Structure formats: structure tokens, C-alpha cells
């Protein structure tokens, strides 16, 4: 009986370790979003107390979970007297150790904290009827973060699948929005945006000649970027979706209402506005983890011909040819002549040209020799008489 009890206790203490580890791991992973959301709630409370505060934010970069089970069994011991069993004893002990940890990375970049401050102020200032003081200019910061430029220009208006939209005025001076696309033969065609009927190609040709077909442009703003990409940005945020008060005001709500606090100021988000809290949390996390957007760099491929000294020269006198990608506004003077990965010697090309010239000269010489008439030799006076005399002596028998 004792052995059976001991075996059951050992199996019960050590056999379910992986179940506990799975439980701890999944619950620890679930707390990552809770950590982000709670920080946002506490920052909301901070900005409700002081709209000009500096936000705080940390995110877990790594974590660990471990479960350690141990069991010790002391075997039974017996004490005997010469005539009987005096005493006996047995022992069992077990232990379980759960360890969970996060490695938190605090955000110290002033530019990112500056944008977070703008995001919190956008949400809080409408709640407390405050006004931004204009420094920093939050809209410029958001333009730089989402669009890559503080003052972005206009961009061509396109459909959801990226096709250009044009403003078309027909012969009766009626305006339409039409979409340019390619048909199955890869030909340019236009169709009305809302009816999907195609515009006759003759009408399009006439509209191009009369300047009645123009591309549509829209201001490249964060709001337009949000509508075009569907991403959660600061344009998705609104105000007046949380309640501000003291601890007594929200104590009766229990745990159903997410609550943040800072120095005696409490904020609570009702269930119907949880979506706004989630959007604000994603905006803050986006600012914390991502850098400003980068505008695409326009480039061009430049082919430059260099002399043996590395100076740009004509193709005829070149010793090297350099192919390099430069920015659209750069000149050929920026070509790096000593970048051997892009330099190709033209010696072989010169040899080929020399061989071709020699071949062409030989061909020309042969053609001239064929066209030149053959000069017949003028016979020497008296040569015919000598030949006749020789012929007669050879054919006449000796006497």
C-alpha cells in the first residue's frame, strides 16, 4: 500500500509539468497586449491631469517561462527490539517552481515620444476643451511619419486596385470620371468609373487633342493615406470616448471597465468604446516600433565613357565604360570611375574595331584588284621569228 501511494504522488507531482508549462506560456503571451493597453490607459490619465505631460512606453522584447517540479521520497525505516518492531517512518516531499519574465525596452527617443504626445493630446484636448499651443506642429510630425514628407504634394487619384482616374469632358461639355486600364490585348482603354461602360477610342483621341482629358489629383494627406491603405493612423482617433473621475467613481464598476490612473486621476473606458482604446493602443505601438516613412528615391542609369585618366570623354576616345545608378537630379560628373565592379575596359572593343577595319581594307583591296583590267604584255620585236625558227628546227629531220 505504501508503495502504491508513493508512486501515485510522484507521478502526480512530475507527470503534469508540461500541462502547467503550456498554461503559463499561453497566459504570459496573453499579457503582452494587456501590458500595452494598460500603459495607454495610464498615459490617458496622466494627460487628463496634465495635457502637456511626457508619455511613457515600454515594450517587451523577449520573455521566458519555466516550470520546475521536484519530488523526494524517503524510504521507510524500521527500528526493532530483540523481540518486536519498535518504530518505523517514511517521508515524501514535492515542490514546483514557476518562473516567468519579460525583458522590457523603454522608449527614450525624443522624436517618438513627441509623436506619442501629439496622439494623446489629440484624444485628450477635445475631452477637456483645451487647445494645442502649436509647438510642436503635430500635423507636420504625422505627415513625416506616415507620408515621408512634412509637406507632401499632390498625388494622382487612383482606384482601390491602383488604376488612374481621369476627368473627361465629352463633346456636349458634360463631365465624367473615367478609369484608364489595359484590355486583354494590352491596349489602353478607358471606362466610366461608375457604369463600367467603355468610352469609344475616337472620343478619347478627340478629347486628348482638345485637352478635355486630364488626370485627377488629390492632396496627399494622412487622411487620404488612411482611406487609401486602410491602416490605423491618428486620423482614426476621436475624443470623448472615456470617462474621467476619482477612484470612488469607478470602484463600483469592478473589473468590467478598463481603468488607468495617475496621481489620483482615473480614466475608465466603457465597453461600447473599447474599439477607440484598441485603435489608440495600435497607434502608440506603431510609433514605438516603426520609423518615419521613406519616400522612394528616383534613380536613373547613367553610362559614361572615360579616358585612361578617368575623365569623361567621347565614346570614340574612351578607354573605359561605366554604368552606374544615380539619383534623378545628379549629373554624370558623379560617376565613380574607380569602382571596378562597374568599370568595363574597352580594350577588347578597340581590338575588335581594328580587326574590322583591317578586314574592310582587305575586302576593298580585293574588290579594286578585280575591277582593274589585266595589262597584256607587249611582245618583243623579232620574238615571232625566233619561235618559228625554233619550231622549224625541231620538226625538220636531220640530214
URTA-V618315 format. One record per residue. N is the residue number from 1. RES is the residue in one letter. OMEGA is omega as a letter, one per 30 degrees, with the letter a starting at -180 (999 if undefined). Layout:
n=N res=RES omega=OMEGA
n=N res=RES omega=OMEGA
This chain:
n=1 res=X omega=a
n=2 res=X omega=l
n=3 res=X omega=l
n=4 res=X omega=l
n=5 res=X omega=a
n=6 res=X omega=a
n=7 res=X omega=l
n=8 res=X omega=a
n=9 res=X omega=l
n=10 res=X omega=l
n=11 res=X omega=l
n=12 res=X omega=a
n=13 res=X omega=a
n=14 res=X omega=a
n=15 res=X omega=a
n=16 res=X omega=a
n=17 res=X omega=a
n=18 res=X omega=l
n=19 res=X omega=l
n=20 res=X omega=l
n=21 res=X omega=l
n=22 res=X omega=l
n=23 res=X omega=a
n=24 res=X omega=a
n=25 res=X omega=a
n=26 res=X omega=l
n=27 res=X omega=l
n=28 res=X omega=l
n=29 res=X omega=l
n=30 res=X omega=a
n=31 res=X omega=l
n=32 res=X omega=l
n=33 res=X omega=l
n=34 res=X omega=l
n=35 res=X omega=l
n=36 res=X omega=a
n=37 res=X omega=a
n=38 res=X omega=l
n=39 res=X omega=l
n=40 res=X omega=l
n=41 res=X omega=l
n=42 res=X omega=l
n=43 res=X omega=l
n=44 res=X omega=l
n=45 res=X omega=l
n=46 res=X omega=a
n=47 res=X omega=l
n=48 res=X omega=l
n=49 res=X omega=a
n=50 res=X omega=a
n=51 res=X omega=a
n=52 res=X omega=a
n=53 res=X omega=l
n=54 res=X omega=a
n=55 res=X omega=l
n=56 res=X omega=l
n=57 res=X omega=l
n=58 res=X omega=l
n=59 res=X omega=l
n=60 res=X omega=l
n=61 res=X omega=l
n=62 res=X omega=a
n=63 res=X omega=l
n=64 res=X omega=l
n=65 res=X omega=l
n=66 res=X omega=l
n=67 res=X omega=a
n=68 res=X omega=l
n=69 res=X omega=l
n=70 res=X omega=l
n=71 res=X omega=l
n=72 res=X omega=l
n=73 res=X omega=l
n=74 res=X omega=a
n=75 res=X omega=a
n=76 res=X omega=l
n=77 res=X omega=a
n=78 res=X omega=l
n=79 res=X omega=a
n=80 res=X omega=l
n=81 res=X omega=l
n=82 res=X omega=a
n=83 res=X omega=a
n=84 res=X omega=l
n=85 res=X omega=a
n=86 res=X omega=a
n=87 res=X omega=l
n=88 res=X omega=a
n=89 res=X omega=l
n=90 res=X omega=a
n=91 res=X omega=l
n=92 res=X omega=l
n=93 res=X omega=l
n=94 res=X omega=a
n=95 res=X omega=l
n=96 res=X omega=a
n=97 res=X omega=l
n=98 res=X omega=l
n=99 res=X omega=l
n=100 res=X omega=a
n=101 res=X omega=l
n=102 res=X omega=l
n=103 res=X omega=a
n=104 res=X omega=l
n=105 res=X omega=l
n=106 res=X omega=l
n=107 res=X omega=a
n=108 res=X omega=a
n=109 res=X omega=a
n=110 res=X omega=l
n=111 res=X omega=l
n=112 res=X omega=l
n=113 res=X omega=l
n=114 res=X omega=l
n=115 res=X omega=l
n=116 res=X omega=l
n=117 res=X omega=l
n=118 res=X omega=a
n=119 res=X omega=l
n=120 res=X omega=l
n=121 res=X omega=l
n=122 res=X omega=a
n=123 res=X omega=a
n=124 res=X omega=a
n=125 res=X omega=l
n=126 res=X omega=a
n=127 res=X omega=a
n=128 res=X omega=l
n=129 res=X omega=l
n=130 res=X omega=a
n=131 res=X omega=l
n=132 res=X omega=l
n=133 res=X omega=l
n=134 res=X omega=l
n=135 res=X omega=g
n=136 res=X omega=l
n=137 res=X omega=a
n=138 res=X omega=a
n=139 res=X omega=l
n=140 res=X omega=a
n=141 res=X omega=l
n=142 res=X omega=l
n=143 res=X omega=a
n=144 res=X omega=a
n=145 res=X omega=a
n=146 res=X omega=a
n=147 res=X omega=l
n=148 res=X omega=a
n=149 res=X omega=a
n=150 res=X omega=l
n=151 res=X omega=a
n=152 res=X omega=l
n=153 res=X omega=a
n=154 res=X omega=l
n=155 res=X omega=a
n=156 res=X omega=l
n=157 res=X omega=a
n=158 res=X omega=l
n=159 res=X omega=a
n=160 res=X omega=l
n=161 res=X omega=l
n=162 res=X omega=a
n=163 res=X omega=a
n=164 res=X omega=l
n=165 res=X omega=a
n=166 res=X omega=l
n=167 res=X omega=a
n=168 res=X omega=l
n=169 res=X omega=a
n=170 res=X omega=a
n=171 res=X omega=l
n=172 res=X omega=l
n=173 res=X omega=l
n=174 res=X omega=a
n=175 res=X omega=l
n=176 res=X omega=l
n=177 res=X omega=a
n=178 res=X omega=a
n=179 res=X omega=l
n=180 res=X omega=l
n=181 res=X omega=l
n=182 res=X omega=l
n=183 res=X omega=a
n=184 res=X omega=l
n=185 res=X omega=l
n=186 res=X omega=l
n=187 res=X omega=a
n=188 res=X omega=l
n=189 res=X omega=l
n=190 res=X omega=l
n=191 res=X omega=l
n=192 res=X omega=a
n=193 res=X omega=a
n=194 res=X omega=a
n=195 res=X omega=a
n=196 res=X omega=l
n=197 res=X omega=a
n=198 res=X omega=l
n=199 res=X omega=l
n=200 res=X omega=a
n=201 res=X omega=l
n=202 res=X omega=l
n=203 res=X omega=l
n=204 res=X omega=l
n=205 res=X omega=l
n=206 res=X omega=l
n=207 res=X omega=l
n=208 res=X omega=l
n=209 res=X omega=a
n=210 res=X omega=l
n=211 res=X omega=l
n=212 res=X omega=l
n=213 res=X omega=a
n=214 res=X omega=l
n=215 res=X omega=l
n=216 res=X omega=l
n=217 res=X omega=l
n=218 res=X omega=l
n=219 res=X omega=a
n=220 res=X omega=a
n=221 res=X omega=l
n=222 res=X omega=l
n=223 res=X omega=l
n=224 res=X omega=l
n=225 res=X omega=l
n=226 res=X omega=l
n=227 res=X omega=a
n=228 res=X omega=a
n=229 res=X omega=a
n=230 res=X omega=a
n=231 res=X omega=l
n=232 res=X omega=l
n=233 res=X omega=l
n=234 res=X omega=l
n=235 res=X omega=l
n=236 res=X omega=a
n=237 res=X omega=l
n=238 res=X omega=a
n=239 res=X omega=l
n=240 res=X omega=l
n=241 res=X omega=l
n=242 res=X omega=a
n=243 res=X omega=a
n=244 res=X omega=a
n=245 res=X omega=l
n=246 res=X omega=a
n=247 res=X omega=a
n=248 res=X omega=a
n=249 res=X omega=a
n=250 res=X omega=a
n=251 res=X omega=a
n=252 res=X omega=l
n=253 res=X omega=l
n=254 res=X omega=a
n=255 res=X omega=a
n=256 res=X omega=a
n=257 res=X omega=l
n=258 res=X omega=a
n=259 res=X omega=l
n=260 res=X omega=a
n=261 res=X omega=l
n=262 res=X omega=l
n=263 res=X omega=l
n=264 res=X omega=l
n=265 res=X omega=a
n=266 res=X omega=l
n=267 res=X omega=l
n=268 res=X omega=a
n=269 res=X omega=l
n=270 res=X omega=a
n=271 res=X omega=a
n=272 res=X omega=l
n=273 res=X omega=l
n=274 res=X omega=a
n=275 res=X omega=l
n=276 res=X omega=l
n=277 res=X omega=l
n=278 res=X omega=l
n=279 res=X omega=l
n=280 res=X omega=l
n=281 res=X omega=l
n=282 res=X omega=l
n=283 res=X omega=l
n=284 res=X omega=l
n=285 res=X omega=l
n=286 res=X omega=l
n=287 res=X omega=a
n=288 res=X omega=a
n=289 res=X omega=a
n=290 res=X omega=l
n=291 res=X omega=l
n=292 res=X omega=l
n=293 res=X omega=l
n=294 res=X omega=l
n=295 res=X omega=l
n=296 res=X omega=a
n=297 res=X omega=l
n=298 res=X omega=a
n=299 res=X omega=l
n=300 res=X omega=l
n=301 res=X omega=a
n=302 res=X omega=l
n=303 res=X omega=a
n=304 res=X omega=l
n=305 res=X omega=a
n=306 res=X omega=l
n=307 res=X omega=a
n=308 res=X omega=l
n=309 res=X omega=l
n=310 res=X omega=l
n=311 res=X omega=a
n=312 res=X omega=a
n=313 res=X omega=l
n=314 res=X omega=a
n=315 res=X omega=a
n=316 res=X omega=a
n=317 res=X omega=a
n=318 res=X omega=l
n=319 res=X omega=a
n=320 res=X omega=l
n=321 res=X omega=a
n=322 res=X omega=l
n=323 res=X omega=a
n=324 res=X omega=l
n=325 res=X omega=l
n=326 res=X omega=l
n=327 res=X omega=a
n=328 res=X omega=a
n=329 res=X omega=a
n=330 res=X omega=l
n=331 res=X omega=a
n=332 res=X omega=l
n=333 res=X omega=a
n=334 res=X omega=l
n=335 res=X omega=a
n=336 res=X omega=a
n=337 res=X omega=a
n=338 res=X omega=l
n=339 res=X omega=a
n=340 res=X omega=l
n=341 res=X omega=a
n=342 res=X omega=a
n=343 res=X omega=l
n=344 res=X omega=l
n=345 res=X omega=l
n=346 res=X omega=l
n=347 res=X omega=a
n=348 res=X omega=l
n=349 res=X omega=l
n=350 res=X omega=l
n=351 res=X omega=l
n=352 res=X omega=l
n=353 res=X omega=l
n=354 res=X omega=l
n=355 res=X omega=l
n=356 res=X omega=l
n=357 res=X omega=l
n=358 res=X omega=l
n=359 res=X omega=l
n=360 res=X omega=l
n=361 res=X omega=l
n=362 res=X omega=l
n=363 res=X omega=l
n=364 res=X omega=l
n=365 res=X omega=l
n=366 res=X omega=l
n=367 res=X omega=l
n=368 res=X omega=l
n=369 res=X omega=l
n=370 res=X omega=a
n=371 res=X omega=a
n=372 res=X omega=a
n=373 res=X omega=a
n=374 res=X omega=l
n=375 res=X omega=l
n=376 res=X omega=a
n=377 res=X omega=l
n=378 res=X omega=a
n=379 res=X omega=l
n=380 res=X omega=a
n=381 res=X omega=l
n=382 res=X omega=a
n=383 res=X omega=l
n=384 res=X omega=l
n=385 res=X omega=l
n=386 res=X omega=l
n=387 res=X omega=l
n=388 res=X omega=l
n=389 res=X omega=l
n=390 res=X omega=a
n=391 res=X omega=l
n=392 res=X omega=a
n=393 res=X omega=a
n=394 res=X omega=a
n=395 res=X omega=a
n=396 res=X omega=l
n=397 res=X omega=a
n=398 res=X omega=l
n=399 res=X omega=999
